[in-house]
Amino acid sequence: MRLLLVEDDTMIGEVVLDLLRAEHYAVDWVKDGEMADTALRQSQSYDLVLLDLGLPRKDGLEVLRAMRTRKDRTPVLVATARDAVEQRIAGLDAGADDYVLKPYDLDELLARIRALLRRAAGRGEPIFEYNAISINPATREVLVDGAAVTLSAREWAVLEALIARPGVVLSRQQLEEKLYSWRDEVSSNAVEVYIHGLRKKLGSELIQNVRGVGYMVPKL
């Protein structure tokens, strides 16, 4: 899953960036509102935006309002100071989906991100199940017939992107955009390699190939 981190404080940004990448999210980090607005206008591939409100060049609320005006429904998790009640209210009224308080409790931040991603996918339950396969995004635990299966970070990223939208076909390019941030190099057959690895570990039925279009998991 690909996230946009909008944070002008370098120390906070580095901590959050390391945390999210350790959780296998692809993350792009920008440090002002103008850069955030440009990134959001140029890319349709973000699954969530973690948005600070007090930004240089363009306020975070302006960025959020511009998103919603152009019908960009990407989930937005607003970050505000603990005592900024009015900012939290303004953010929610402007179209934010949730907020998290600074200084961050990192476990809470990850939990809120997972909850928003589930909600955006129209899936309230935390565990995805298909036949004998059980997938828990919160713990990264994958079971087949009750036995744990170990996935690489990239295999997990592909699987997570697919189970986030059951029944929706994602092209190779769309999956690449979920896997890689700006700094990463993309090999030409990377997605096919990870799909092949997932099918060997999980069986051939879960990830379906729609010829000439892309890949999907069945809608439950």
N, C-alpha and C positions, 0 to 999 in steps of 0.2 A: 504494500500500500504506500502511496506517495503523499507526503505531507508538505505543506508550506509553513515554515516557521518565520514569523514576523516579530523581531525582537531587536531593539537598538542597544540594549545593554550587553556588552561583549561577554562578560563573565557569566551572566544568566544564559545567554544564547549558547555558549560553548557547553555548559552543563546539560542543557536540554537537548542539544544536538547529539551529544555523546549518548545520552539516555535513549533517545529515539532510535538511533542507529544500532545500538546494542539490542534493541527489540526488533531489529530487521526491517524497520521502516526506511524507505528511501526519502530523504529529506533535503529540501532546498531552503536555504536560510537567507533572508534579506533583512536589512537593518533600517529601512525607512519606508514611509507610506507610499512614496512615488514608485519605488522599486517593487513593492508588494502589488500595487495596482497594475504595473506593467506585466509582472509575472502572471497574474491572474487573467489578464486580458489575452496574453499570448498562449496560455496553456489551459486546456480543458481536462487535464489529467489528474488534478489534485483530488484526493479523497477527503481531505480535511485541512482547514487552516487554523493554526494556533496564532492568534492575533493579539498583540499588545496594543493598547489604545493610545498611550502617550508616545507618539512617534515623531521624529523630525520630518520636515518637508510636507507631509500630509498626515493629518490625524487618523488614527485607526478607525474612528467612527465614520470618517469620510470614505475610507477604503471599503468598509462594510456596507455603507449605504449605496455606494456605486455598484458593488456586487449585486445587491438585491434589486437595484433599479434595472440592471441588464439581465435579470432573471437567472443569475448564477446561484444555484441552490446548493453549492458545496457547503457541507457543515462547517460552522465557524465556532471555535472554542475561544472565547475572549479571556484574556489574562488581565486582571486588575489588582490594584493594591488592596490589602485587607480592609482598609477604612474607606474605600472609594465606593460607597453604596450608590451614590447618584450615577457614577460611571457604569456600574453593573446594570442598573435599571435602564440607562440610556442605550447600552449595548444590546440588551435583550429586546428593547423596543425597536431598535434599528434592524433587527433580524438575526442576532446571534442565537445559536442553538443552546449554548450553555456557557458557563464561565468557571474559571478556576482562579483561586486567590494566590497572590504573591505575598511572601515567599512560597514557592511551590512545595507541596508535599508530593514527591515524585511518584509514589504509588497511586495517589489519588489522581494525578495528572494522567497516568497511563490508563487507569480505570475509566475515566471520563472519555478519553479518546476511544477506547474500545466500545463504550456504550453508544457514542455518537455514530461510530462506523456501523454498528449493528442496526441502529435506528434508521440510518440512511439507506441501508439495504432492505428495510422493511422486515427485519428479523429481530424479534424481541428476545428469543431464547439465546443463551450464551453458547450452547453447544450445537454444532452442525452434525447431523447424523444421516447417513445414507447406507441402507442395507447393513452390512457388518462393520461399516467404517464410522468412527466417532472422532470428531475434530473439535478441540477446545482452544479457541484463539487466545484466551486469557493466559493459559499455561503453556501453549504451543504443544500440547499433548495430542498425539494422533494414535488411535487404537484401531487395529484390524482384527476382528474376531477376539477382542479382549486383550490382544498382545500389543505392546508398545512398538511403534515404528519410529525410527530416527530419520529426520529429514535434514538436508543441508539448509543453510540460511536462504539461499536462492530458491530451492525447491519449496520451502515454506512460503516465501513471498509470492510465488506463482499460485500456489494452492489457496492462500488467503485471498488473493485478488479474485479468484474464480468463485469461491464459496461466498464472497460478499455479495454476489449478484447471481444467484442460481437462475438458470434459464436464459441468461443473457450471454450472447456470444461475444467474446473479446478477441480481437485480432492480435497477431504477433506484435504489431506496433503498439497497440494499447497495453499489452502485457509488459513490453519493454519499458513503457513510460511509468508503469507501476513499480518496476524493479529498480530503476536507475535514477539517480539524481544528476544534476548538472555536471558534477565532477567525475562521474563514472564513464568508463569506456564500455561500449556495447559490442560484443562479438556477433557476427551475422546469424549464427545458428543457436544462440544461447537458449532461447525459449524452447526450441525443439528438444534440446538436450535435457532441460529440466523437466519437461513434460514426459519424456521417455523415462527418466529416473522415477518420477512419481508413479507412472503406470506399473513399473516393475515392483514398486513397494506397496502400492495400494490396489493393484488390479486394473484392468483395462476399462471397466464400466463407468467409473466415477467421472473421468475427464473424457468428454466426447469431442471428436473432431468434426467440425462442420466444414466439409471440403470447400476450399477456396475462400473461406471466410475467417475461421479461427477456432476457438475452443470454448467449451462451456461445461458446467456441471448441471445435472438435472434439477429442475425446480421441484421442490418438495410439496 
